[in-house]
Amino acid sequence: MNVREEIKQKGKTILQGNEGSLKVIFNNLIGENIKGVVYQEYLKNIAFNVGFDYGKIMFFKDKKLIEIGIIKKQA
């Protein structure tokens, strides 16, 4: 059985995929995995281009809310 993951912002699914594929991306978006200039470049060159913006994001597994994080202006 495939577990579906989603990252949502402002009630809209921005990314979705199979289990394990999105947790690293979620952690990147909230500044857990990367910091400083690298974080800002990640947001500018990747996150904003796929539809994310600063503010609250939510990580779901099979439609269950697992974690809430914030895309910050500084990490």
Beta strands, then each sheet from edge to edge (+ up, - down):
strand 1: 4-9
strand 2: 12-18
strand 3: 55-61
strand 4: 64-71
sheet 1: 2+ 1- 3+ 4-
end
